[in-house]
Amino acid sequence: MRPLLIAAAALSILTSFGFSSAAVAQDRYCLQGRIWGYPGNCQFASYAQCMATASGTNAYCGINPRYAYARRYRGYR
């Protein structure tokens, strides 16, 4: 029973690391502006989604810094 519990705990820990990279992929663009600050509202998967939300406001869209620099630090960790 104990080895089964350890295996289940290890599996849940390993799968949690896999989902963290998927979250970054869906948050590639950030709505930025005076109201939002930096990095802003980072919930957009595409630039078009972000620009549609920014339409009619004093805001703009930029790439999420966590997504932009993710590959840069991947080898150093």
Backbone bond lengths (Angstrom), bond angles and torsions (degrees), N, CA, C in turn:
res aa  C-N    CA-C-N  psi(-1)  N-CA   C-N-CA  omega(-1)  CA-C   N-CA-C  phi
1 M - - - 1.443 - - 1.524 111.10 -
2 R 1.322 116.47 -40.73 1.464 120.06 -178.14 1.536 112.40 -64.74
3 P 1.361 119.79 -43.93 1.467 119.09 177.71 1.534 112.28 -62.22
4 L 1.305 117.04 -33.40 1.458 120.59 177.88 1.528 110.60 -65.80
5 L 1.310 117.11 -40.55 1.455 121.72 178.46 1.528 111.07 -65.45
6 I 1.312 116.87 -41.43 1.465 121.42 178.29 1.529 110.51 -65.10
7 A 1.315 116.94 -42.14 1.468 121.08 179.11 1.531 111.05 -64.34
8 A 1.318 116.82 -39.90 1.463 120.08 178.66 1.527 111.02 -66.23
9 A 1.315 117.42 -39.70 1.463 120.81 178.21 1.525 110.66 -65.91
10 A 1.324 117.49 -42.31 1.467 121.00 179.15 1.526 110.83 -64.45
11 L 1.310 117.12 -40.39 1.460 120.85 178.83 1.527 111.75 -64.32
12 S 1.326 117.18 -40.86 1.466 119.45 179.51 1.528 111.39 -67.72
13 I 1.320 117.65 -35.05 1.466 120.81 177.53 1.521 110.05 -67.72
14 L 1.316 118.02 -43.57 1.460 120.96 -179.03 1.518 112.27 -66.67
15 T 1.312 118.32 -37.38 1.461 119.99 179.55 1.523 111.70 -72.70
16 S 1.321 117.93 -27.31 1.463 119.09 178.66 1.530 111.27 -67.24
17 F 1.324 117.74 -30.34 1.457 120.39 176.60 1.522 111.33 -70.11
18 G 1.289 117.69 -31.38 1.458 121.38 179.40 1.520 112.49 -68.68
19 F 1.318 117.88 -34.91 1.455 120.88 -178.81 1.520 112.54 -75.59
20 S 1.308 118.88 -22.74 1.463 119.71 -179.23 1.524 111.41 -67.50
21 S 1.320 118.79 -34.34 1.457 120.56 178.20 1.529 111.24 -73.50
22 A 1.320 118.06 -29.86 1.455 120.88 177.59 1.523 111.03 -69.82
23 A 1.313 117.01 -32.28 1.459 120.20 178.82 1.518 110.89 -66.19
24 V 1.294 117.82 -35.52 1.458 121.70 178.87 1.518 109.95 -67.53
25 A 1.326 117.94 -36.00 1.461 121.23 -178.10 1.525 112.11 -65.62
26 Q 1.306 118.89 -33.04 1.453 119.87 -179.61 1.525 111.79 -84.40
27 D 1.310 118.76 -12.54 1.458 122.27 -178.64 1.520 110.88 -111.81
28 R 1.317 117.61 52.79 1.460 121.02 -174.50 1.523 113.77 -78.71
29 Y 1.321 118.78 -27.12 1.462 121.34 -175.43 1.520 111.08 -122.50
30 C 1.326 115.01 145.17 1.464 121.59 -177.83 1.522 110.28 -120.88
31 L 1.311 115.55 137.08 1.458 122.13 172.63 1.524 106.85 -82.21
32 Q 1.310 116.08 119.42 1.457 121.11 -174.87 1.512 110.25 -124.23
33 G 1.293 115.62 152.17 1.451 121.24 178.64 1.515 110.20 167.00
34 R 1.305 115.82 -170.92 1.460 120.57 -177.00 1.527 111.82 -61.83
35 I 1.302 116.78 -40.34 1.467 120.63 -179.35 1.521 111.58 -73.07
36 W 1.326 117.34 -38.97 1.452 121.77 -171.59 1.514 113.65 -87.23
37 G 1.314 118.78 -28.43 1.462 120.04 -179.01 1.514 111.60 77.16
38 Y 1.334 115.39 -156.67 1.463 120.34 -179.45 1.511 109.56 -126.20
39 P 1.280 122.39 131.28 1.450 128.84 5.58 1.513 114.04 -80.29
40 G 1.316 118.96 -11.42 1.459 121.01 175.72 1.514 113.58 100.34
41 N 1.310 115.43 -157.01 1.453 123.25 -179.74 1.526 108.33 -88.58
42 C 1.307 117.34 98.38 1.474 122.72 -172.09 1.518 111.20 -100.76
43 Q 1.307 117.25 71.69 1.462 120.05 -179.74 1.521 113.07 -128.23
44 F 1.313 117.70 17.15 1.462 120.52 -173.36 1.524 111.62 -108.05
45 A 1.321 115.91 132.97 1.462 121.76 -179.53 1.520 111.97 -84.99
46 S 1.320 117.71 -25.96 1.459 119.85 -179.40 1.526 109.88 -131.67
47 Y 1.317 113.76 158.09 1.466 120.24 178.43 1.525 110.62 -65.23
48 A 1.326 117.13 -35.72 1.467 121.29 179.83 1.525 111.44 -63.95
49 Q 1.334 117.52 -40.27 1.466 120.71 177.17 1.524 110.40 -61.50
50 C 1.311 115.63 -44.44 1.458 120.80 -178.77 1.529 110.89 -64.62
51 M 1.320 116.95 -44.50 1.460 120.63 -179.20 1.535 111.61 -66.95
52 A 1.320 117.49 -33.08 1.462 119.93 177.05 1.523 110.52 -65.47
53 T 1.311 117.22 -37.43 1.456 120.95 177.77 1.522 111.12 -71.76
54 A 1.326 116.94 -35.74 1.460 121.53 -179.19 1.522 112.68 -76.47
55 S 1.309 117.75 -13.79 1.459 122.22 -176.73 1.528 111.05 -59.61
56 G 1.320 115.51 128.05 1.456 120.74 177.98 1.513 113.92 85.19
57 T 1.301 118.04 2.10 1.463 121.54 178.77 1.519 109.29 -119.04
58 N 1.294 115.89 173.84 1.455 121.33 177.39 1.532 108.76 -95.03
59 A 1.315 116.56 53.34 1.465 122.41 -177.75 1.521 108.97 -131.61
60 Y 1.309 115.52 164.30 1.463 122.24 178.74 1.519 109.04 -141.41
61 C 1.309 116.37 172.40 1.455 121.54 -177.50 1.524 110.36 -114.74
62 G 1.308 114.83 140.48 1.452 121.28 176.27 1.513 110.08 -139.66
63 I 1.303 115.86 165.29 1.456 119.85 179.91 1.531 109.50 -74.24
64 N 1.301 115.97 143.34 1.456 122.22 179.13 1.531 108.91 -65.90
65 P 1.326 119.34 125.24 1.461 120.29 -178.81 1.525 113.11 -63.00
66 R 1.301 118.45 -30.10 1.467 120.72 177.13 1.519 110.89 -66.22
67 Y 1.319 116.51 -36.63 1.455 120.52 177.76 1.524 110.91 -75.30
68 A 1.325 116.70 -40.26 1.460 121.05 -175.87 1.529 112.22 -65.44
69 Y 1.319 117.04 -38.60 1.461 120.82 -176.37 1.528 113.57 -102.12
70 A 1.320 118.07 10.58 1.463 121.18 -177.97 1.525 111.58 -65.32
71 R 1.315 118.60 -42.92 1.462 121.06 -179.06 1.517 111.83 -71.43
72 R 1.294 116.46 -30.10 1.454 120.87 -176.73 1.520 112.13 -61.66
73 Y 1.335 116.85 -41.31 1.461 121.45 -176.64 1.509 113.82 -96.84
74 R 1.311 118.04 -1.98 1.462 120.90 -175.83 1.531 111.91 -61.51
75 G 1.322 117.88 -37.27 1.461 120.40 -178.36 1.511 114.44 -78.54
76 Y 1.329 117.49 -17.97 1.447 121.03 -176.24 1.511 114.33 -88.78
77 R 1.293 118.24 -12.86 1.474 120.87 -175.87 1.476 112.27 -84.35
